[in-house]
Amino acid sequence: MSTDTIAAIATPPGRGGICVIRVSGPDVRAIAKAVAGFCPGPRYATLSRFRDASSSSGANNIIDEGIALYFPAPNSFTGEDVLELQGHGGVVISDMILNSVLQAGARMARPGEFSERAFLNNKLDLVQAEAVADLIDAGSRQAARAALRTLEGEFSGQIRTLLEELVSLRTYIEASIDFVDEEIELLQSGDIKAKLDGLVATTDRITASAGRGCVLREGLHLAIVGRPNAGKSSLMNALSGRESAIVTDIPGTTRDVIREHIVIAGIPVQVHDTAGIREGAREIEEEGIRRARDILTSADLVLWVHDDTTDMRRHEYEKYQADTLIIVRNKIDRSGRSPGKQVEEGLPMVALSTQTRQGLELLRQEILRAARVGSYQENDFSARRRHLQALEKTGTYLLRARTKLEEQLNTGSGSELLAEDLRLAQNTLNEISGEFTTDDLLGKIFTGFCIGK
């Protein structure tokens, strides 16, 4: 348990109905007596007058009147003694209450330090601790639900089950290493291969779900590019459902990057409408084109918008990666083309009209398909990029172990290398929950939290 006591404002800055000051550590009871005049009973909301701990006693040292809550260890979020002071919302009042708590012996908490203590005191595993921040930052209802499932242990439970099966297989194999006569018979029995195939399949399934969960958390970055007057801004407005961008017949209207946040099938999508890319642009328009090219370097998907009443020029879009590119044939209400999806010269193409909205839903479907996430599923959980990378790495070790098993069945060699790959897979999985991790990783994770969490 920590030897110092931390405090922070847990509510957003500004005016509001209440402010919440959170305190955690061994000195909570003494701080409660100094600030509230007494330590409340466990888990009872108690009306109290908050005092300035640095002033002498008397009416002049009263700061505010509010609610005090005390959660004794270990039955608290952090696993330590925790005090919450709920005062009237406002920058001045909340700062005065916090300063009183600091004067009484606490120090300011670092970003994420409350959640870090919950992890270190075994109240949460690392995945659940990260889900606290993901729940706060959720960009859609589906993302919030997925984060809550992770916080409740859905993701951790699946990883734990996978680890148990992996450890069981490791034990099975390593126990046979000292018994050479029985080793080959064990490998040839088919049990090892069946168990290993099951581990690979389970890992693939969890990885796919984590991939969707990662997109739910981080969202997709979608760039709309093309020639001037192809209908990029109209497409931006059609996808967002509001007039986000100015639309005119004058080429070069969009001179800066316009951003809009939308949700497609539960997936948060950051849409970037960019300046029309063309040669011979004026200086201010050229700056917009430069910014458009900067956006393209970080985009997950690129929508190349083409005016279907004009000729298609392949050299204008062939420089983009084929697996992140969707060709959008716009203005089919003028060209007479029917709305639809097809593959054209190896690239996905969607024909639509931003004016009539025909084909717009087909584009949404294609965006999800190209992003390889599919529609949101009710049992999905939130995940982070590091989780996905660890699962993919685990899958690589398991596939390598399966290859070595096949080689051993053919050559009759021992199981040492196979056991080593399974050990590496286990260590990689343990990094997800925090059972095997480093202080550098913990620091990187928790410093990304807001103060007060």
Beta strands, then each sheet from edge to edge (+ up, - down):
strand 1: 6-9
strand 2: 18-24
strand 3: 46-51
strand 4: 62-71
strand 5: 82-88
strand 6: 107-108
strand 7: 220-226
strand 8: 258-264
strand 9: 267-273
strand 10: 301-307
strand 11: 325-330
strand 12: 340-344
strand 13: 347-351
sheet 1: 3+ 4- 5+ 2- 1+ 6+
sheet 2: 8+ 9- 7- 10- 11- 13- 12+
end
